[in-house]
Amino acid sequence: MSTQGVLYIIAIILLVLAALPITTRGISLALLGAAFALLAYAWPVLTA
């Protein structure tokens, strides 16, 4: 599996966890998931 695929999997897991009624202190799982999704999307540009 490529690095881009792994980043997308992490983003999906974080977004699913953000939808659950779990309380986290100081960190938003949805925002972290969105950041991983953006990183995965931009990965080919960053590594080229």
Residue pairs with C-beta under 8 A, 6 or more apart in sequence:
1 9
3 43
3 47
4 40
4 43
4 44
5 40
7 36
7 37
7 39
7 40
7 43
8 36
8 37
8 40
10 33
10 36
11 33
11 34
11 36
11 37
11 40
12 33
13 33
14 29
14 30
14 32
14 33
14 36
15 29
15 30
15 33
15 34
15 37
17 29
17 33
18 28
18 29
18 30
18 33
22 29
39 46
